[in-house]
C-alpha cells in the first residue's frame, strides 16, 4: 500500500506542478518525487527522515526524467551514428 500511495503522490505532484507552472519539464518530476519522499518520511514520524527522503525523492525524480528526455532526444539517436560506423553499405531494392 505504501508504494501505491507513493506512486499516486508522484503522479499527482508532477501533474499539478505541470498545471501550475505551465511547463512540461524535468522539474515537475522532481516536485512529484519530493512529494512522494515526504510521504515516505511521514510514515517514520521523524522530521530528519522527511527532509532526507523528500530531497532524495526530488533528486531521483529529476534524474529519471532528465535521463529519459536526454535518451529520447534526436541528438542522441542511434540513427545519427548508423552511417558513420556502418561496415556494410545498405542494400537497396534496385540491386537485388
Helices and strands as residue ranges (DSSP letters): H 2-21, H 26-44, H 47-71, G 74-76, H 79-82
